Amino acid sequence: MSGSRDAPAERSARPGRRARAAATAAILLAGACGGLIGYALVDVSCSGDCGWQLGVGTLTGAVVCAAGVAIVASLTLRAMSEWREAPRGARSPLAPRRSRRLR
């Protein structure tokens, strides 16, 4: 038998459970708030029987707000995983370079 050694555990780039749960909660909350805003906007601007307009306003507001927060949450989770992946003490690509003086 060739002595097989256990490979070192690889770190996952997947965000943690709490981070994913917080992102999901933020998306759902934004969708609910967007739906309320869409409903209120149509309710204020429409007179008479506005049943389907209220529904369209509510749905549009919810989808637009949830999609916007989903994009921001996705980018945030990616950034968190990249920060966690970078080794400590590594130089940031945005850090200014130090000039070396000749003596």
C-alpha positions in Angstrom: 0.0 0.0 0.0 1.2 3.4 -0.8 0.7 5.5 2.4 -2.1 7.9 1.5 -2.1 11.0 3.4 -5.1 13.1 4.2 -5.1 16.2 2.1 -5.4 19.5 4.0 -8.9 20.7 4.4 -9.7 23.3 1.8 -11.5 26.5 2.8 -14.9 27.1 1.2 -15.6 30.4 -0.5 -19.2 29.9 0.5 -20.5 32.5 3.1 -21.5 31.3 6.5 -25.0 30.5 7.6 -25.6 33.7 9.5 -24.4 35.8 6.6 -26.7 34.0 4.2 -29.6 34.2 6.7 -29.1 37.9 7.2 -29.0 38.5 3.4 -32.2 36.5 2.9 -33.9 38.4 5.7 -32.8 41.7 4.1 -34.1 40.7 0.7 -37.5 39.7 2.1 -37.8 42.8 4.2 -36.9 45.0 1.2 -39.5 43.2 -0.9 -42.2 43.8 1.8 -41.2 47.5 2.1 -41.2 47.9 -1.7 -44.6 46.3 -1.9 -46.0 48.7 0.7 -44.4 51.7 -1.1 -45.9 50.6 -4.4 -49.3 50.1 -2.9 -49.3 53.5 -1.2 -48.1 55.2 -4.4 -50.9 53.8 -6.4 -53.4 54.3 -3.6 -52.6 58.0 -3.5 -52.5 58.6 -7.2 -55.6 56.5 -8.2 -59.3 57.4 -7.7 -62.3 55.1 -8.1 -62.0 51.3 -8.5 -58.2 50.6 -8.6 -58.1 46.9 -7.7 -55.7 45.7 -10.4 -53.6 48.9 -10.4 -53.0 48.3 -6.6 -51.9 44.8 -7.3 -49.5 45.8 -10.1 -48.1 48.6 -8.0 -47.6 46.3 -5.1 -45.9 43.6 -7.2 -43.7 46.0 -9.1 -42.5 47.8 -5.9 -41.8 44.5 -4.2 -39.9 43.0 -7.1 -37.8 46.1 -7.8 -36.8 46.6 -4.2 -36.1 43.0 -3.6 -34.0 42.7 -6.7 -31.9 45.8 -5.8 -31.2 44.5 -2.3 -30.4 41.0 -3.7 -27.7 42.5 -5.9 -26.2 44.4 -3.0 -26.4 41.4 -0.8 -24.7 39.2 -3.4 -21.8 41.6 -3.8 -21.4 41.9 -0.1 -21.3 38.1 0.4 -18.7 37.8 -2.3 -16.6 40.5 -0.8 -16.8 38.8 2.6 -15.6 35.5 1.2 -12.7 37.2 -0.6 -11.7 39.0 2.6 -11.8 35.7 4.5 -9.8 34.0 1.8 -6.9 36.4 1.6 -3.9 35.4 3.8 -3.2 37.6 6.7 -0.4 40.2 6.1 -1.0 40.1 2.3 -0.6 43.4 0.6 -3.7 44.9 -0.8 -3.7 45.6 -4.5 -5.0 49.1 -3.7 -2.3 49.9 -1.2 0.3 52.5 -2.4 3.6 51.1 -3.3 6.6 52.1 -1.3 9.4 53.6 -3.3 12.9 52.3 -2.6 15.6 54.9 -2.4 19.0 54.2 -3.7 21.8 54.9 -1.2 
